[in-house]
Amino acid sequence: MKREKLIENEYAAGCSRVNGGCISYHGALQYYALQTQQFNTIYLHSPKRFRPFEIGGMSYEYHPLKFTYNIVLSKDCDGNPIAVTSLSQTIIDCIRHIDLAGGLEELLYALASISDGQLNEKELLACLNAYGNASLWSRVGYLLSLFKDNIGVSDSFIETCRIKGGNVKNKIMDSNKPLKYISDWKLFVPKNIEGMISKGAGNGEIY
């Protein structure tokens, strides 16, 4: 019986086991070094459902995406292929499912760590149009507006998100924490969201 080759890189290991596998959500944030916590679970998109599996103490779970747009292909130091959602799609996906991003604090840390020019507005708009969800437009517009100067997204992009968000009231995410209403975005957000951001501004961490 042929012995399976050991792949040390956690991203390549997951992709090698799943046909058409693509690193997504928090695993993609980790790939782009935009995480504050190292999780022991990586979420994979694939055309077909697969059972969870484990390699070297890392768990891999199936979480499909509605679509993939401009997948980033690379290789580890041994030449094993890696597929990961683009940074722009990763941010949209993580705002869509904040729980799969590791929670709001983890997502805010990622957004605070993005530099001007890293996000592609055309890709952001393509992903938002593909999802076609008014609530998602609002959530993306609001959250990116909090970091607009550092991320470098344009005023026109933020305004497009505001218009596409419509007039339906929504929540950033389900939460038992006290909420406040942001009328410009028709969104209920955690009451202390600015505090979460300001705490992370001085030391690169958000709690």
C-alpha positions, 0 to 999 in steps of 0.5 A, spaced: 500 500 500 502 506 497 504 511 503 500 518 503 505 523 502 505 528 508 504 535 507 506 540 513 503 546 510 496 546 513 493 550 507 496 545 502 494 539 506 487 541 506 486 543 499 490 536 497 485 532 500 479 535 497 477 535 490 476 543 488 477 545 495 478 552 497 480 555 503 475 560 506 472 564 512 477 565 518 482 560 514 483 565 509 484 571 514 489 566 517 492 565 510 492 573 509 495 574 516 489 578 518 487 574 524 489 575 532 487 568 534 490 561 531 484 557 530 485 549 529 479 549 524 479 551 517 473 551 513 473 549 506 469 550 500 468 545 495 463 543 489 461 537 493 460 535 500 465 532 504 466 529 511 470 533 516 477 530 517 483 532 521 490 532 519 496 533 524 491 536 529 488 541 524 480 540 523 477 541 516 470 542 515 465 543 509 462 550 508 460 551 501 460 558 498 454 561 493 460 562 488 467 563 488 470 569 484 478 570 482 480 564 487 488 566 489 492 560 487 499 559 490 504 553 492 507 552 499 515 551 499 514 544 497 510 545 491 503 543 493 498 547 491 493 552 495 487 555 493 484 561 497 478 566 496 481 572 494 482 578 500 476 581 497 471 575 497 474 573 504 472 580 507 465 579 504 464 572 506 466 574 513 461 579 513 456 575 511 457 570 516 461 573 522 461 567 526 465 563 521 470 569 521 471 568 528 466 573 531 465 580 530 472 582 534 476 578 530 473 581 524 474 588 526 481 586 527 482 583 520 479 590 517 483 594 522 489 590 519 488 591 511 492 597 508 490 602 503 490 598 496 489 591 498 482 591 497 479 591 490 473 595 489 471 592 483 471 585 486 467 587 492 462 590 488 462 583 484 461 579 490 456 583 493 452 583 486 453 576 486 450 575 493 444 580 491 442 581 499 440 588 501 442 587 508 449 584 506 450 591 502 448 595 509 453 591 513 459 591 508 458 599 507 457 600 514 463 596 517 468 598 511 466 605 512 469 605 519 476 603 516 475 607 510 481 612 511 486 606 512 482 601 507 482 606 502 475 605 499 472 610 496 466 615 498 462 612 492 463 605 494 460 607 501 454 610 498 453 605 493 452 600 499 448 605 502 443 605 497 443 598 495 442 596 502 435 599 502 430 601 507 429 594 511 432 594 518 437 589 520 442 587 525 450 586 524 449 579 527 445 575 532 447 577 539 445 578 546 449 584 547 446 591 548 445 594 541 444 601 538 441 603 532 445 606 526 439 610 522 444 612 516 445 604 515 438 601 518 442 597 522 443 595 529 450 594 532 453 592 538 453 598 543 460 598 544 463 597 537 467 604 537 470 601 543 472 595 540 475 599 535 479 604 539 482 599 543 485 595 537 488 602 534 493 603 539 496 596 539 494 592 533 489 588 537 481 588 538 478 585 544 
